[in-house]
Amino acid sequence: MSRYRKKPVVVEAMQWTGRNIQELWAWGGAEGIYGPTDEHPDQLRLTTIHGDQAVARVGDWVIREPKPNRVYPCNPDVFAETYEPVDA
């Protein structure tokens, strides 16, 4: 059996605070980020690179895909374990 190391990847991400939807729309594309709604004020619906819908909750990180208006959510614990800040 061979072993492999995951290549380092730099991503652009923004954490959803529940109060920064305007920033998220401007950054990630308003056509790919839907919500919050009166029924679900703590959730967003995100359009992924495959065109599927994924749910982001307050505190989740939203990661931008290379394709315009495509993003995906990441749990804060997973984000902290997987990503670290890089210099711009």
Secondary structure by P-SEA (a helix, b strand, c coil): cbbbbccbbbbbbbbbccccaaaaaaccccccccccccccccbbbbbccccbbbbbcccbbbbbcccccccccccaaaaaaccccccc
